[in-house]
Structure formats: structure tokens, C-alpha cells
Amino acid sequence: MRHLILEEPFSRPAKWSPMLAWFALVATVMAVLLIRFNRVDYPSGFVALGAGLAIAVVAVGMSLIGFVRIWQEGRRGLGSAIKGLVIAALVLGYPAFMAAKAVTLPAINDVSTDTDDPPLFSRSRAALDARSGRVPPDVPPEAREMQRAAYVQIAPLTLDIGPAEAFALVQKAAANLGWRVIEAVPPGGRIGVGRLEAVDRTFLLRLPDDITVRVRPRADGTRIDIRSASRFGSHDLGANAARIRQFLEETSGLALALN
């Protein structure tokens, strides 16, 4: 006599989870590459990236529902649910890390070593062309206060060398950091203030951020101020402060090497 072997039904959410997770991974990677290599306009790229991340969240939800079904009803599909959860976690890992930073850091996108008199961005034709006609707006006092509270180490750099020597160090530091310099005005003339305008890009998506450096003569040397502003978003996740710290450390190191 034949015995009919009944198999437990397969959990549908567990079955769908890895398929959605794989789709999310492919969509997210493609969106990142399109944005990074400037193959799509930024708004469309951000929409595609957000869609990929949203699908990954759905995949996580499917995995969790699958776990519940498997536990309560004895359905099959545990391996599939785990697989979907792992793949979705790979997609969401870095965004989750960035979200954690967003919670702990102030929601600002413009940082300056001089919060009372921030360096102004140039409005020359070359600078406007490099920034696609954009001039970073003035920052409200409450945002500068948030910066002062969160980034107490962001302060002007004073060197006991002349402005011409200091400006040369600023140019070398910008080159060492890989910035694209779009304008460099040496100190001198009637007011004696030098200025360097540059564009730097973020690590993953290569989004452009705007930088201006002011070199101002002092009786005891030269004061250097820098301002870095993001073009996209209202929260820079600490990127501008990190860029300023790198510049100050690089310039200080170059100045020490002169001695």
C-alpha cells in the first residue's frame, strides 16, 4: 500500500523575500552607479535609489512575516526567509549607519570656521559655472549655533607666516585632498585678502560640495578660514565638518614641514 506523504506548505512571504531582496540590491547598485558616474540627473537618481531601499525594507518585512508563519504554522521556507533577510541587510546596512549619524549630528549642511563672519562664495563667472549658477545661501544664526555646539573643534587656523606663503600652502593642501580648484585669488591688492574656490565630492555618490577658503593677513601672521556647503539635502551627516578638519590638518602639517 502506498503512503501519501504530505509536505508542509511553503511560506509565501518567505518565498518572496529573497526575490525582492535581490531586486532591491540590483536596483540600488544601479542607482548608485548612475549617480556616481553622472549618468542620470540627480532627482531621478535619488528616486531610483529610494525605490531600491524601499523594496529592501519590504523584503525585510516579508522575511519577518515568513518567520512568524513558519513558527506558528510549521510551514517550510526558513532558509529562504533567512536568505532574503541577509541580502536586504546588505542593501540597508550603509543607509542605516548614515541614519544613525543623522540622529546624533545636527541637521545642517553648511559649516564654517568663522560662524560670525563666514567666508562668502565667489560670484565670478568661473565659480558660478562650476556651481551650475548656485550660490550657497546665508546660514541662519540658529544653524550656526547648532554648529558651534556640535563641532567645537572647527575653528580658524592662524599661521605665523606671511599671507603669500600661507596661500601657497592652501593651494597645495587643496591639491593633496583632491579638490577641483575653480578659482584662486592670491592675497594682495587694496584689502589684501586671498580666496580659493573649489569643489569636492562625497565618498560614495560623488555628489558635489562647494568650498571657499579665505586667507586674511594679520599683524602676527595669517588667518585662514574655510567654509564647506552641500548642494543637496538639509543634513550633511557630518561630511562638511570632516572635510574642514581634513583641510586644517593638511594645511597645519604643510606649515610644520616648513620649519
N, C-alpha and C positions, 0 to 999 in steps of 0.2 A: 504494500500500500504506500502510495506517495504521500509525503507530508508537505503541506503547503507552508513555506517559510515566509512569514510576513515581516517585511522590513519597516522600520520606523520611518515615517515621512521626513523629508529633508526640510529644514527650516528655510523658508523663502528669504527672509531678511538676511540670514547668514549666507545664502547663495548670492544675493545681490551685492553684499558688502564689498567683496574683492573686485567685482567688476566696476563698481562705482569708484573705488579707490584707485584702480589702475587708470581709469578715465581721468580722474582728478589729477593724478600725477603727471600724465601726458599733457593735459591742458595747462597745468601750472608751469611745467618746464617750458612749454612752447611760448606761453605768455611772457615768462621771464626773459627768454632769449630774444623775442621780438622787441621787448622794451629795451633790453641791454644793448642790442645792436641797432637800435633806432630804425626798425623795420615797420613800425606802426606808430600812429600818433599816440601820445601819452594817454588821453582819456580812454581810447579804445583798448589800449593795452591794460590799463588798470581795471576796466570792466571784465576783460578776459581773465585776468589774474584773480579778481574777486570771485568770478564764477567757478574757477577751479578750486579755490579754497572752500567755497560754499558746498561744492559737491563732496569734498573730502569730509566736511562736517556731517553731511548726510550719510556718508559711508560709515563713519563712527557710530552714528545713531542706529544704523542698520545692524552693525555688529552687536551693539548693546541689546537691541531687541532680540537678536538671534540668540544671545547668551541666555536671556530670560526664557525664551521658548524652549531652548534645549534643556534648561534646568527644570522647568515646570512640566513640560510635556514629553520629555525624553526624545525629542527629535534629533536627527542627525545634522551635521554641519558645523561641529565645533572647530575643526581645522580651518574651514572656510571663513568662519567668523573671526578667528584669530588672525588669519592672513589679511583680511580686509582692514582690521584694526591696525596692524603693523604698517601696512602701506599708507593708510591715511595718516598715521602718526608721523611718517617720514615727510609727508606733504605739509603737515601743520606744525612740525617741530620748530622751525625757524620763525614763522609768524607768531607762535605762542611765546617764544623768547622775546621777540620785539614787543608784543603786547605787555609782557611783564615789565619791560623797561619803560613803556609808556605810562604805567601806573606809578612808577617810582620817580620819574623825571618830570619837570614842568612842561606844560603844553605850550612851548614857544618854538619858533622857527627862525629866530634872528638873534645872534649872540655877538656881543662886542666887548672889548677890553675897557672901553670908556662908555659907561652907561649914562653919564651926564651929557657928554658931547660926542656921540658915536660918529665915526668917520662917514662921510657922505659918499655915495656911489657916484661915479662919473656919469655925466650925461653926454659925453662926446659921441660922435657917430660910431667910432670903433666899438666903444663899450656898449652902446645901445644895440648895435648889430649883433654882438656876441650874446647879449641877453634877450634877443628877439624883441627889442623895444621895451623891455620891462625894467623898471626902476624899483628896487625893494622899498616898500613904504616905511614911513616913520613908525617906530615901535611905541606903543602907549606906555606911560610910566608904570602901570601895574605889571606889565610884562617884564620890564627892566628890573623891577623889584623882585619878581619871581626868579630872574636870572641871578641876581645878587645873592639870594637866599640859597639857591641850588648849586651855584658854581663860584664859590668864594675864591677859588684859586685862579680864576680868569681875571687878570689884571694887566695893565700896561707894562711893557718891557723898556727899561731905561738902561742905556749903554753909555759907558764913559769914552766914547769915540765920536768923531765928527759925523754930521749927517750924510756926507758923501760916502764915507766908509760904511755907515750903517745901512744906507740904501743898497750898496753893493751886496751886503750880507742878506738883506731881504730878498733881492733878486736870486741869489744863489740858493737860499732856503726854499723859495718857490719852485725853482728848477729841481732841487733834490726831492721835493714832495710830489713832483709830477703834475703841478698845476699848469694850466694853459694861460699864460700871461697875455692879456689883450691890450694892456696899456701900462706904460712905465714912465712916470714923470719924475726926474731926479729933483732933489731939493735944491732950492735956489730961487732966484727972482725976487720979487718985492716982498712976499710973505715967507719965503724960504721953506715951504712945506713940500715934501715929496709924496708921491702917490703911486701905488701899484694896484692895478685891477686884474683879477684873474678869475678863472672858472675851474672848479674841481668837481669830481663826480663821485657819487656814492659807490660803496663796495659792490653790491650785488646787482642792482638795476642800472647802475651808471647814470643816475639822474643828475643833472647839472645843478650845482650850488654856486652862488656868487660870492666873491671875496673882494674886499678892498683893504689895503694896508696904508696907513698914514705914517709918514716919517717927519717928525717935527723937531727942529733944533731946540736945545736947552742950553742954559749957561754952563751946566756941568756935563754936557754930552748930547745925547739924542733920545727922544722918547718915541717908541714905536707902538701904534695902536692898530688893531685888526678887527674887522667885522666880517662875519660869515652869515649868509642868509640862504635859506632853502627856497627853491622856486615852487615846490609842490607840498601841499599839506600844511596843516597848522601845528603839527608836532614833529620835531626833527629827531626824536628818540636819542638825543644827546650827540648827534653827528656834528653839529656846528661847534659845540664846546670841545669835542675831541679833536676836531681839525685845528682849532685855535691853539690847544695845548701842544699839538704836534709842531705847529709853526713856531711857537715860542721856544720850545725845547730845541728845535733845529737851529733857530737863529742864535740862541744862547750858546749852543755848542760851537757854532762857527765863530762867535765872538771870542769864546775862550781859547779857540785854536790860534787866534791872532797873537795871544800873549806868549 
